[in-house]
Amino acid sequence: MVELKILTLIFVLVFGIPNQIIDYKHRNRYEPGHAWGYYAKLSKEGNWEGRFMMWSGYLAIYFILGALAYTFYLLAQ
């Protein structure tokens, strides 16, 4: 479980802080609840901030699924 905590800390430092900074810059440009669509549109337009937000979102989903799988693996032993 220590490995999972270290990976979480690294993920938060590498993706979480920049995500908050980017979102703060763009927060008034989209309606509440529509951030995913806004950043997807930016990503399709080639904006690096949109790409970063989308890739970090996808990585977060995969990270959560991997953490769940790892936790169930440890519980099954």
KEDREN-199488 format. One record per residue (C-alpha): residue in one letter; y, x, z negated; residue number from 1. Coordinates in nm, 3 decimals. Layout:
% KEDREN-199488
code:A; v:Y; u:X; w:Z; pos:NUM
...
//
This chain:
% KEDREN-199488
code:M; v:0.000; u:0.000; w:0.000; pos:1
code:V; v:0.230; u:0.297; w:-0.044; pos:2
code:E; v:0.211; u:0.362; w:0.330; pos:3
code:L; v:0.325; u:0.006; w:0.398; pos:4
code:K; v:0.622; u:0.044; w:0.164; pos:5
code:I; v:0.726; u:0.370; w:0.332; pos:6
code:L; v:0.697; u:0.214; w:0.679; pos:7
code:T; v:0.904; u:-0.083; w:0.563; pos:8
code:L; v:1.175; u:0.146; w:0.430; pos:9
code:I; v:1.185; u:0.342; w:0.756; pos:10
code:F; v:1.198; u:0.020; w:0.960; pos:11
code:V; v:1.485; u:-0.116; w:0.753; pos:12
code:L; v:1.683; u:0.206; w:0.781; pos:13
code:V; v:1.626; u:0.253; w:1.154; pos:14
code:F; v:1.660; u:-0.109; w:1.268; pos:15
code:G; v:1.798; u:-0.320; w:0.985; pos:16
code:I; v:2.130; u:-0.149; w:0.929; pos:17
code:P; v:2.222; u:-0.119; w:1.299; pos:18
code:N; v:2.117; u:-0.484; w:1.349; pos:19
code:Q; v:2.358; u:-0.596; w:1.081; pos:20
code:I; v:2.641; u:-0.392; w:1.233; pos:21
code:I; v:2.577; u:-0.527; w:1.584; pos:22
code:D; v:2.542; u:-0.883; w:1.456; pos:23
code:Y; v:2.867; u:-0.855; w:1.263; pos:24
code:K; v:3.045; u:-0.758; w:1.586; pos:25
code:H; v:2.900; u:-1.053; w:1.780; pos:26
code:R; v:2.869; u:-1.320; w:1.511; pos:27
code:N; v:3.168; u:-1.528; w:1.623; pos:28
code:R; v:3.051; u:-1.535; w:1.987; pos:29
code:Y; v:2.748; u:-1.760; w:1.940; pos:30
code:E; v:2.680; u:-2.079; w:1.752; pos:31
code:P; v:2.473; u:-2.064; w:1.432; pos:32
code:G; v:2.103; u:-2.076; w:1.511; pos:33
code:H; v:2.142; u:-1.947; w:1.867; pos:34
code:A; v:2.145; u:-1.571; w:1.808; pos:35
code:W; v:1.812; u:-1.509; w:1.980; pos:36
code:G; v:1.928; u:-1.675; w:2.302; pos:37
code:Y; v:2.264; u:-1.496; w:2.289; pos:38
code:Y; v:2.107; u:-1.153; w:2.251; pos:39
code:A; v:1.844; u:-1.234; w:2.516; pos:40
code:K; v:2.127; u:-1.315; w:2.757; pos:41
code:L; v:2.304; u:-0.990; w:2.669; pos:42
code:S; v:1.979; u:-0.800; w:2.719; pos:43
code:K; v:1.928; u:-0.952; w:3.065; pos:44
code:E; v:2.284; u:-0.852; w:3.154; pos:45
code:G; v:2.201; u:-0.491; w:3.066; pos:46
code:N; v:2.400; u:-0.466; w:2.743; pos:47
code:W; v:2.248; u:-0.198; w:2.518; pos:48
code:E; v:2.329; u:-0.395; w:2.202; pos:49
code:G; v:2.141; u:-0.695; w:2.336; pos:50
code:R; v:1.845; u:-0.477; w:2.429; pos:51
code:F; v:1.843; u:-0.313; w:2.086; pos:52
code:M; v:1.854; u:-0.649; w:1.910; pos:53
code:M; v:1.573; u:-0.792; w:2.123; pos:54
code:W; v:1.347; u:-0.488; w:2.091; pos:55
code:S; v:1.403; u:-0.466; w:1.719; pos:56
code:G; v:1.322; u:-0.836; w:1.690; pos:57
code:Y; v:0.997; u:-0.792; w:1.879; pos:58
code:L; v:0.911; u:-0.485; w:1.673; pos:59
code:A; v:0.979; u:-0.679; w:1.353; pos:60
code:I; v:0.737; u:-0.951; w:1.462; pos:61
code:Y; v:0.469; u:-0.693; w:1.542; pos:62
code:F; v:0.539; u:-0.513; w:1.215; pos:63
code:I; v:0.492; u:-0.832; w:1.015; pos:64
code:L; v:0.167; u:-0.912; w:1.195; pos:65
code:G; v:0.044; u:-0.557; w:1.141; pos:66
code:A; v:0.137; u:-0.568; w:0.772; pos:67
code:L; v:-0.053; u:-0.894; w:0.732; pos:68
code:A; v:-0.357; u:-0.751; w:0.909; pos:69
code:Y; v:-0.345; u:-0.437; w:0.696; pos:70
code:T; v:-0.314; u:-0.641; w:0.376; pos:71
code:F; v:-0.609; u:-0.860; w:0.471; pos:72
code:Y; v:-0.806; u:-0.548; w:0.557; pos:73
code:L; v:-0.738; u:-0.403; w:0.213; pos:74
code:L; v:-0.828; u:-0.731; w:0.045; pos:75
code:A; v:-1.156; u:-0.750; w:0.238; pos:76
code:Q; v:-1.276; u:-0.413; w:0.111; pos:77
//
